Amino acid sequence: FFSTSPAAPSAPGWKLFGKIPLRDNPPKDSRTIQQEFEAKAGPVTGPHLQILLTHTLNVPTSPSASYLSLPASELKEAQKKKQQLKERYRQEESIATAMVIWNNEVLPNWESMRNTRRVKDLWWQGLPPSVRGKVWSLAIGNELNITPELYEIFLSRAKEKWRSFSETSSENETEDCGASLADRESSLDLIKLDISRTFPSLYIFQKGGPYHDLLHSVLGAYTCYRPDVGYVQGMSFIAAVLILNLEEADAFIAFANLLNKPCQMAFFRVDHELMLKYFAAFEVFFDENLPRLFQHFQSNTLTPDLYLIDWIFTLYSKSLPLDVACRVWDVFCRDGEEALFRTGLGILRLYQDVLLQMDFIHIAQFLSRLPDNIPAHTLFNCIASTHMISSNRRWNQVFSALMKDGIKETDRNSSPALRS
């Protein structure tokens, strides 16, 4: 039932996000990936653009081509498609150039170059898909010193427990990697249920898809590795994004280390006190950057927990288009937890005019289900316009001050989702 190795390279839809040469597999949105998987056909890019252009538009592509025979509406559509292909080709060339710099200059000299202005600027533009996993791994680090062998041990333990659990639900078995039977049942059911909900538009994670069992394995191994944390809803999205960019053991290592970061651990362990401090820090910069919207939220008693929890839990991978979420991850790996809250403010800035016209119910509904066509460049312009400095203090300084001062009881009671 469980596959411990990636799907065969020939499996349709396999090796996504740069695990094959760039020209053969540029970044794609979820709809494109699903269509290609179902059609069992690869994308056509790079040197095939001219053929695609001719076939798609059904018009000559030479400079001397005449469009006079086309109706005005078709001519406009043809020109639009031609422009889109040009832009895609330009982006592809830009990614190819960046890939050379990352592979030849940055990665071989990671420690000395990672914090330079040049690399940080290059990083902000979005990591080339072919190096994304490697850069994420290096940036996340491995403070837990997990090895591929350790992953195999916990994976074997998870398989054994799953096997025995499927054969019997005897209440005599009260031990499962340190968890109670009730916890085990809940965790097992939740993992199975969550996998089917993970990127539902991507068939690759659904039962029968090439990444279904792999995702199951990584999540199962983690529940045995950290029984004190167990499986929490939302983890599957984080694991899935890592699996799309890394090999299995590397994905587990990055997953465990990522969840061990203070912010992620606070949320996944539902540490109310610590979560409130993160929300309080967020509101400092919310008020600083978007005072009108902040006051509007205040007057509608709309607290950060109502939308930030879902965003932070999945590192935006559930809330944003997958390609946009990966760019958010790029910046998160570069800047740490500050980037997560800066991204939240960027989203609020992007939709500020709309949100100002809404009441509590409509704001909460809108932020819980963001538009699925958010363009990366527009969002990142909003994120870039968000300044994480308040009274000459940066995010970590504001957060540290809140950690020392503590949270007032009135602040604790202001967040409905965190009332215990």
N, C-alpha and C positions, 0 to 999 in steps of 0.2 A: 504493500500500500504506500509505503514511504519511499521516495527516491532520494538517495543520498548524493547523487551526481546530477549535474545540469542536464537538460534535455539535449539530445543529439543536435549538432550544429545544423543539420538539415531540417530540423523541425521548423515549420512556418512560424514566423513571429519571434524566433529565438534570436539571441545576441542583439539586444536593443541598446540604444544609447551609446553608440560608439564602440561596441565590442567587435565590430568589423570596420573596415576602412571607411573613412568619412564620406567619400563620394557615393559609396554603395548604400549608405544608411544615414541620411541626415536626421536631425531631431524631428519627431513627428508628434502630432497631437493624438489624443486617444481615439478619435474617430478614424483617423487615417490608419493607425495601427490595427484597429479592429477590421477595417475593410481589407487591408492587405493580408491579415491572417486568414480571414474567411475566403478570400479569393486565391490564396496561396500564390500571390504574385508580389514581387519585390518592387520598391520604388524606382522611378526613372529620373535620374538627376545628372548633373555634371555634363559629360560629353554628349549625353542623349537629349539634352534640352532642345536642340534644334529640331530633332525628329519629333519630340513631344509637342513642340510648338506648332509644327506643321500639321500634325495629326489632330491636336486638340482644336486648333483654330480653323483648320481646313482652309487656310489661305496661304499664299506664298510668303516666305519670310525674307526674301532678298530686299535690299534697299529700294530696288526699282519696282517692287511689287505694287500692284494697283488694287485698291480696296473699293474702287468705284462700283463694282458689281454687288457689293454687300449692302443690305438695308442699313439704315442709320443705327438702329438698335443693335444689330449684330456687329457692326463696325466698332461701336463703343465698347461692347463686351469683349471683342477680339483685342482691342487696344489695352483694355484693363487686364486681361489675362497675360498679354505680352509683358506689361509692366510688372505684374506680379512675379512672372518667371525671371525677369531681369533682377528684381529685388532679391529673390531667393538665391539666384546665382551669386549676387554680390555678397550676401550674407555667408554663403558657402565658402567663397574665397576668403572672406575675413576670418572665418573659423579655421580654415586650413592654415592661414598665416599664423594665427595664434597658437595652433597646435604645434607648429614647428618650434616656436619660441619656448613653449612649455616643455616639450620633449628634449630640446637641445640645450637650453640655457637654464630654465628654472628648476626642473625636477632633479637634474644631476647636482645642483647646488642649492638644494632645498633650504637648509638651515640658514645659510647666509643671504638668501634672496627673498625668502617668503615675506619678510616685513618691509621690503623696500617699496618706495613710492611707485616705482614702475610696475612691479608685480601686483601691488594692490589695485592699481588702476586697471591693469589687464584683467585681474580677477573680477572686478566690478562689471566688466563687459559680458561676463558669462563664460564659464569654463567650456572648452571644446569637449564634446561628448566622449571622445576617445581617451581623454585624460581625467575626466571628472571623477571617476571612482578612485583613482590613484591619489589625486589631490585631496579628496574628502578623507580618505584613510589617513593620510599624513597629517591633515589639519585636526582631525578628531583625536588622533593619537591612540595609544594602547596602554594607558596607565594601569589597566587591570592585568596586563601581561598575559592575555589569553593567547593560546596557541591553537593551530588547527587541530592538534591532537586532543586538546581539552574540549574543543567543540565536538569532536567525534565521540568522546566519552559521554557528554551530556546528551548528545543526540541518541546514542545507544540506550541510555537510561530512559529517555523519553519514549522511544519506540517500545521498550520493554513494558513500561507502565501502560502505554496505550493498548498494547497487545493484551495484557492481563486484564485491563479494564474492559476491553471489548468482549472478553470471554466471560467475565463475571463482574457483577456489581456488588459482590458480597461486602457487607458492612464490617466484616472482620478485618478487612484490609484498611487500616487506618493510617498508613504511612505512604506518602507519595512525594518523594523528594522533600520531605519535611512538612508537607501540607496535609490538612485533614481530608477525609473522604469527601466532605461537602465542598471544600475548596477545589478538590480535584475535579469533581463532577462539573462544577460551575466553570472552571477554567477550560476543561476539555470542550464542553459545549460551546463556550464563548469563542474559542479559537476557530472551531469549525464554522460557526455562524458568521464570524467576522471575515474569514477568508472569502466567503461568497459575496460579502459586501465590499470587499476591497477593490477599488477601481472596477466597478461592475461593467463598465463599457469596454474593458480590456479582457477579452476571452482568455488570455494567457494565465490569469489567476483563478479562473473558474475551474470547477471539477472537470478533469480531462485536458485542461490546458497545460502547457509545458512548465509553468512555474507554480502550479497549485501545490504539488507535494513539497517542493523546495521551500515555499513560504511556510507551509505547515511544519516542516522540519526545524527551520530557524526559530519559529515561535515556540515550538515544543521544547527545544533544547534550552531556550532562555528560561522557561518556567521551572526547569530543573536546576538551572544555574543560579537563578535568583528566586527561590520559593518564597522569600520574604516579600517580594514584589508581586510575583505571579504574573498572570496575563491580565492586562487592562485594555479595555476597549479603545481602539485607536492605534495601538502598537502595530497592528498589521499593516497600516499605511506606511509607517516609517520603515518597517522591515522590507516591504515591497519595493519602495524607492531604492533602497540599498541593494536589493537583489537585482534590480534592473541595471545597476551600474558596477556591481562587483561580483566576483565569484563567491560561491556559497560560504566557505569558511571565513573569507575576508568580510563578507556581509555580516556574519554573526559577530565577528570581533568588533566591527564598527558599530553595530547595533547595541551591543552590551556596553561599550564605552560611551556611546552617545546618551543612552538612557541613564548612565551614571553621572552625567553632568548635573550640577546643583539644580538648575531650573527644571530639567526634565524629571529628575527624581522627585522634586517637590510636587510636581503635577501628578505624576503617575502613582505616587504614594499618598496623594491627596492630603498633603501637609497644609492644613487650613491656614495656620499662622504665617507660614512662608509664602503661600500663594497670595495672601492679602498684602504682603509687603511688595510682591511683584506688581500687583494691581495698583497699589498706592504709588509706586515709582512710575508706572505707566501713566497714571493720571497727572503726575507732575508735568510730564512732557506733552501730554494731550492738551492740557491747559496752556502750555507755553506755545505750542505750534498751531493749535486750532481753537482759540478761545471761544469763538461764537458757537461752534459745534459742541464744545465741551459744556458750555452753559445750557445749550439745548438738551444735551443728554442729562445734565444735572436736574433740569426742571422736569424732565420726564422720568426721573429716578431710574435711569438706565445705567447700570453698573458694569464695569469691565468684564466681570465673570460671565455675563450673559452671552458674550461673543468670543472673548479671548481664550477661554478654556478649550473650546473646540479647535481654534486656530493653533494654539500652542501644543495641544495633545498630539496632533498629526503633523506638526511643523509645516502647516499650510498645504500639505499634499492632498488633503481631502477637499479643501476650500477653493483652491486655485487650479487652473488648468495645469496639467502635469509638467509641461515644458516651462511654464512660469514658476511653478513650485520648485523645480530643480534649480532655477536661477536664484530663488530665495535661499535655497540650501547652500548654494555657492557662497553667498554673502554671509550666511550664518556660520559657515565653516571658517570664513575669513575673520569675522568680527565677534563671534560668540553670541551669547544670549541677547545682547543689546539689539542685534539685527532682527530678532524675532519681534520685538516690541516696536522697533522702527518700521518694520514692514506693516504691522497693524495700523500704525499711524498713517502710513502711506496709503493704505486701503481707505481709511476714513477720509483722508485728504482728497483722494480720487473721486469719492462719492459724496463729498461734503454738501454740495448744492442740493442733491437729491434727498439726503438724510435730513437736512434742515426743514424740509417740507413734510416730514413724516412724524407720526405720533409713536408712542412706546411700542405698540404691537407691530406696526409696520417696520420700524427700525430693527427690532429683534428678528423678525422674519427675514428681512433683507440681508442682514449680516450673517444669519445662519445658513443662507443659501445664496452666495454671491453669484453674479452673472457668470456664465461659463465662457464668455468671449473676451475676457480681460486681456488687452494687448500688453505684452511684457514691457515694451518701451514706455508706454504711458504710465504704467504702475511704477516703474523704476525712476521715472522723472519725478513722480510724487514722493517716492522714498528718498531720493536725492535732495528734495526740497525740505525734508524733515530734519531739523537740527536737534541732535541729542545733547544739548547743553542748556542747563537751567541755572541761572544765577552763577555762572562761571563753573558749574559743576557738571561733569559728565555722568552718564548712566551709572557706572559703577560707584561713583562717589555719592550720588543721590540714594542709590540702593543701600550702600553701606551705612549711611546716616539713618535710614529707616530701620535697618537691622539693629542699630544701637538704641534708637529711640523707642522701638516697639510700636505696636498698633493700638490706638485707643479703642475702647469697647464700642464706642459709637461707630467707628469705622468698620469694626468686625460685624456689627449688626446690619450694616448698610448693604451687604452683599447677600441676597437671598440664597444663592446657590451654595454659600459657604457657612450658613448657619448650622451649627451642630445640634 
